[in-house]
Amino acid sequence: MRKKGLVYKTVLIYTLIFAVCITVLSTVLSLWFQNFYYNSRKEQLDKQARVLSDRALMYFNYEKASDKDKQNNNYTYERLKEDLELAGSYVNAEVLVISSVGYVHANSDSQYDNLLGIMLPPEDMEQLRLGMSIEKKSVYTDKNGLGKEMYVYIVPVIENEEFRCAVDILTPTSYLKIPLKKTETFIWMAALLLTIGAALIIYRITKRMIIKPLAEINSAARKISKGEVQRRVDLKSRDEIGELAESFNIMADSLEKVEKNRREFISNVSHELRSPITSIKGFIGGILDGVIPKDKESYYLSVTYEEIQRLTRLVNDLLDLSAMEAGKFKLNIAEIDINEIIRLCVIKFETRINAKRLQVDVTLQDEHLYAVGDRDRIVQVVTNLLDNAIKYVNEGGNIKIVTRTKADKVLVTLYNNGPVIPEEDLKHIWERFYKSDKSRTSKVSTGLGLPIVRNILTQLGEDIWVENGEKEGVTFYFTLKKA
């Protein structure tokens, strides 16, 4: 089953919201127009009722007048009928005149002659005598026996606070519904067209503002997953989509950097492994083939042994670094004597120190200085830093090691008066296989010592940094938590 996309869900949700809103608005408009139409109709009927009320009074006064007065007021029944017919055709309704006793006295349309002489219900007459209009719906039957639902509007005619007669206007409800139906049809058709139009607009906007950028980001992601790490998303939007594209590009930059580092790492590992393996293969092959004289075999075997030791160090360092970066490196945290560790490490390097005729100055705060850490790994840290100092200091140079407390930290300083590290190399010394002096260290350094030191201290939650002297000398600093 094909899953529904974001554009489908967005258009559906917003269209439903718009449809609900337009439905409510259309219903309100329909009710408002219906009320407005009935009020307008009522005003129209009121105007006609006032005119007909005067005519009805003239007629009933004529009926009661003497023969002499009738000559002055000759408003006969025939004239009343004519006025009723004219008014009925104007408002498209049947107009009745009700006498003071409640009988239908005259009508506008001969089709309803059967209503003549019929008396209004007593409750209606009581309401009319109180001067109140009547508004209701009733079914009326014409002389052919056909019943029609009528909107009934009866207006009382009061003269000198006396009920004289009433004007009854009957409007077929079917006639009233015609404009209402047309208007409602127009309103609901407009609502439907607006909903369809809104759906199309929402679709276009959604596709342009959301779907198209997301599709571009998705396409870039797929290409990056296939190895095109240089792929980027070019979006200038300043909204959340733009922020997503910017974050995606930042991620892509990181991935490209990781990929670059991975390739460099593989290249460096291949180079570091190839060199000793080639030497070992050459020396052993020479011994087996008899190319190397018997009296030289011990010398070349010792060289081969040194290369194997170098390989061992490289593999061990790689395994340690890999375990640290994978988070699988377990630390045995305990209380350690950092001063004792420094003494032991200096003694371990005594042979190399004497060989280069170095002056080592160790200044330790107190006899014992206790910190928190993994003893074996701190030994590794001090060993690597001291090895690095001995390696780069000039022959006959100086090395200074200092320990002291600062607040709740133990600060360890390792200084050598060798050449300063070039500024362009300072930011790279913590990278794997990076060697600032490749010509001197290719045989003795794996290029992993400082990265391992930094990883160990990072896992302990501590810091390490390096500073150059003004003209010469390099100082490494690292901290440990005081016990």
N, C-alpha and C positions, 0 to 999 in steps of 0.2 A: 504494500500500500504506500503510495507516494506521500511523503510528509509535506505538510503545509508550510510554506515559507513565511518569512517575516513580513513581506509585503502583503500577503493574503491576510495574515492576522491583523496587521495594522489597519489596512483598509476596512476589514470587517468590523473591528472594534470602533473605529472612528465613524464609520458609516452608521452603525447601530446607534451610537451616541447622537449623531446628527439627526437620524431618523426619529429617535425618541423626542428630541427637542422640537423638531419641525412638526411632529404629530401633536405635541402639547400646544404649540403655537397655533396650528391650524384649528384645533378644537376650540381654543379660546377665541380665535377670530370668527369661527362659525357661530359660536354662541353669542358673541358680541354683535355680529351682523344680524342674527335672528332677533335679538332684543332691539337693536336699532331699527330694524325693518318694522317690527310690530309697533314700536313707539311712533315711528313716522306715519304708519297706517292709522294709528289711533288719532294722531293730530289731524290727519286729513279727514277722518270721519267726524272728529269734533267740529271742524269748520263747517262741514256739510250739515251736521246736526243742528248747529246754531242757526244756519240759514233756513233749514226746514222747520225749525221750531217756530220761527217768526211766521212762516207760511201756514203752519198748522194752527197757530193762534188766530191768525187772520180768518182761516176757514171756520173754526169753531165759534169765533165771535160773529161771523156772518150768519151762521146757522141760528144763533140765539137772537140776532137782531130783529127789529120790527121791519115791516115792509118798507117803511120810509127810510130806515137806516140802511136797508139792503141796497137801496139805490146809490147810496154813497160808498158802500163797501160791497162790490160785486165779485168777491173772491169765492167763486163757486167750487163745487167738488171737482168739476172738469179741469179747472185751472190747477187745483191741488194735485190731481193725477198727472197733469203735464209736468209740473215742477218735480214730482216724485220720480217720474220716468227720466227726466233730464238729469237729476241728481244720481239716480241709480246707474245710468249709463256712464256718468262721469267717474264714479268710484267703482264701477263694475260690481254692483251689489244690488240685492233686493231691499227696497226701502219700505217700511211699514209705518203707518201712523196709528198709535194706540190711543183710544179715548180715555177719558178720566176714570171710567169704571173698569177699564182693562180689556176692552174688546178691540180687535183689529178693525180699524175703520176704513183704511185705504191702503193700497199697495201700488208699487211702481211697475210691476210686471204681471200681465194677465196669466202667466204660467203658474203663478201662486195665488190665483183667485180663490182657491179652496181654503186659504188661510183667513179670508174675510169672515168676521163674526166669531172667530175663535178667541177665547179669553186667556189672558196670561195667567200663570200660576199665582196663587195668593201671596206666596213669599216674595215673588218678584214685584208684585204691586205694592206690597208693604215697603219694600226697599225704595221703590220709585217715589212713593208719597213722602218719604223722608228726604228726598232730593238727592239720592245716591244713584250713580250710573251702574249699569249691570254689564259685566263682561264675562262671557262663557262660550262653551262649544256645545251645540245641540244638533240633532238630526231633524231636518225638515223635509216633508214629502210634497212634491208638486202635484198638479191636478191629474198627471198621468200615472201617479203612484210611485214615482221614482224618488227614493230618499237620498238626500245629500247632507254631508256633515257641513255645518255652517259655523262661522265665527260670529257670534251674536254680540252686538254692541247697542245697548238701549240707553238713551239719554232722556231724563225727565224734563218736562217743560213746566216751569214754575212761574206763576204771575201773581203778584201781590201776596206772596207766601202761600199760595194755593196751588195744588197740583192740578194742572189743566189737561195735560195729555203727555204723550211720550213719542219719541222717534226711535224706531227699531231698524237698525241696518244689519242685514244678513249678508255676510261675505262667504262664498264657498271656500273651504280650507284648501281645496285643490288649486284654486286661483292664487291663494297666498303662498302655497308651497312652490309654485313655478319659479319665481325669482330666487327663493331660498335654495332650491335644488341647483339652479344655474350657478349661483354664487358658491355653494358648497363644492360643486363639481370643479369650478375654477380653482378654488382654494386647494382642494386635494390633488388636482392635476399639477398645480404649481408646486405643491409640496413634493410630489413624486419626482417631477423634473428636477427640482432643486436637490433632492436626495441623490438622484443619479448623477447630476452634475458635480455634487460634492464628492461622491465616490470617485469619479474620474479625476477630479482635482487632487484629492488626497492620494490617489494612486500615483499620479504624476509627481507630486511633491515628495512622497515617500520614496519613490524610485530614484528621484534626483538627489535628495538630501541624505537619505539613509542607505538604500539598497545599493546604489551605484558606488558610493565610497566604500561600503563594507565589502562589495564584490571585488573592488580593487585591492583592498587589504587582504582579502581571502586569496586572491590570485597571487599576490606577492608572497603570502605565507606558504602557499603550495610550492612556489618556485624556490623559496629559501629551503623548504624541506627536501627539495631535490638537489640541493647543493649550490644554488645560485645565491650565495650569501651577500653579494653586492646589490641585490635587488632592494629598492626602496619605494615607499608610497609618496606620491606627489599630490598632497591635498593642502589647500590654503585656508580651509575653513577654520573659524575661530570658536566653534562650538565643541561639544563633547566628542563629536566624530573627529574633529581636527586634533583634539587632545589624544584620542586613541591612535590616530595616524602618527602623531609625534612620538608617543610611547612605543608604537610598533617600530618606528625607525630607530629609536634609541636601543630597543631590543635587538634589532637587526645589526646595528653597529657592534653591540656586545657579542652577538653570535659570530660576526665577521672577525672580531678580534680573537674570540675563542678558537675559531677555525684556523686563523693565522698562527696562533700560539700552538695549536695542536700539530699543524704541519711543521712548524719550527721545532717542536718537541720531538716529533718522529725523526726529523732530519738530524737533530742533535744527538738523539739516542743512537741512531744508525751510525753516525760518525764516531761517537764515543765508543761504541761496541766494535766497529770495524777496525779501528786503529790497533787496539791490543790483540784482537783475534788474528789480524794479518801478521802482527809481529810473532805471536805464539806459533802460528801455522808455519811461518818462514823458518823460525829457529828450529822447531821440532823436525820439519821437513829436511832441513840442512843436516841435522844430526843423523836422521834415518838414512839419508842418501849418501852419507859419508863426505859431504862437501865440507863440513866443519871438521877440522882436525880434532883428534882425540884429546889433545892437551887443552883445547879451547872449549870442550863440551861443558865443563863445570861452569865456566863463565856465562855461556849462553843459556844454560839451564837456570842460573840465578836471575838472568834478565827475564827469562820466560816466567819465572816465579813472581817477579815484581809485576809483570803485566797481568798475571792471574790475580794477584792481590788487588791491583787497580780495578780489574773487572768485578771482583767481589765487592769492593767498596762501592762501585757504581751501582751494582744490582741492589745491594742493601739500602743505599740511599734512595734509589728509585722506589723500592718497596715501602720504605718508611714514609716518603713524601706522598706516595699514592694512598697509603692508609690514613695519613693525616687529612688529606683533601677529601677523602671519602667519608670522613667522620668515624672511621673504625679504629682509630688510634686511641687505645686506652691508657690513661695516666693513673699512676699510683700516687695520689696526693698524700704527702706526709710532711712532718717537720724536718727540715734539712739544715745543715750547717754550711752556709755558702762559703765561709772562709776556709773550711777544711777541703771543700771541693776544689777551690782555686789552688790551694797548696799542692794537692795531689796532681792536678793537671799541669802545673808548672814543673813538678818533678818528672812527670811523664815525658815532657818535651826537653829535658835537660840535655840530652845528646845533641839535638838539633840546635839548641840555644848555644851550646859551647862551640859547635861546628861553625856557626856564623859569628861567634864572638860577640854575642848580644849582651847588653846590660838590662836586666829585668828588675824593676823596682816594684815591689808589692807592698801596698799600704792598706792594711785591713783594720776596720774599726773593731776594737776589742779582740779578745782571743777567739771567741766564738760569736758568730752572728747568725741567728736562726731565722729562716724564712719558710714559706709554704710552697711546696712544689713536688715534682717527681724527680727523685735524686738522679736516676740513670739519665733522664732527659736533660736535666740541668748540667750534668757532667758533659753530655753531648754538646750542649750550647757553648759552655766555656771552652771545650776542646776545639770546636770548630772556629770560634772567634780567635782563640790563641794561635791555632794553626794558620789562620788567615793573616794574623799580625806577623808571625814569624816568616811567612811566605813572602810578604810584600815589603818588609822592612829591609833597609840596606844593611850590608855586612858591617858589624861593629855598631849597629844602631841601638836605640833604646826602646824598651817596652815598659809601660807603667800600668799596673792594675790597682784599682782603688775600690773599696767597698765602704758605704756609709748609709745611714738611715735618714729618711726624709719623710716626716709625718708617719703614715702607716705603711711606708714602702721601704724596701731595700734597693738602693741604687748601686749598680755595678758598672764601673768605667774601665774600658780597655783601650789604651792609647799606644800607637807606634809612630815613630818619627820618620816613617817612610814617605814616599811621594804622595801628594794629595790625589784624591779620586777626581778625575775630570767631571765637570758639571753635567755633561751629557750622559755620563755613566752612572751618576748618583741615583737617578730614578729607575735604573735597570738592575741594580746590584741584587735586588731581591727576586729577580726572575730566574727560572730554571736554566741552567747551562750558560748563563751569561758570564763572560770572562772579560774583564777590562784589558788584561794583558795576555792575549792568547799565545803569544810567542814564548812566554816564560812559564805558562801554567798548563799547557796542553798535556803534559805528561804527569803532573802531580795533582791536578785539581779536576774534580768531576763537575764543578759548576753548580753543585746542589747544596753545598754547605750552608750558605746564608739563607736560601729559601727554607731549608729544614729548621734552622734556628728560629726564623720568624714564625713558622707554623707552630713550633712547640710553644713559644711564648704567647702566641695568639690563643692557642687552646687553653693556656693557663689564665687567660684574661689579662695579660701583661703587655707592655710596650717595649719596642726596640727601635733605636734610630741611630743615625751616623752623622758626624759633623767633620768637616775639613778644618785644618788649621789655617792660619793666615798665609803662611808660605810653605809649610811642610807639616806632615803629621795628619793622622786620621784617628778619630776617637769614636768608638762604639759604646752606646749606653743601653742598658736594659734594666728593667725593674722586676722585683718580686714582692709579693705580699709578705709583710713582716709577721712572724709567728707571734 
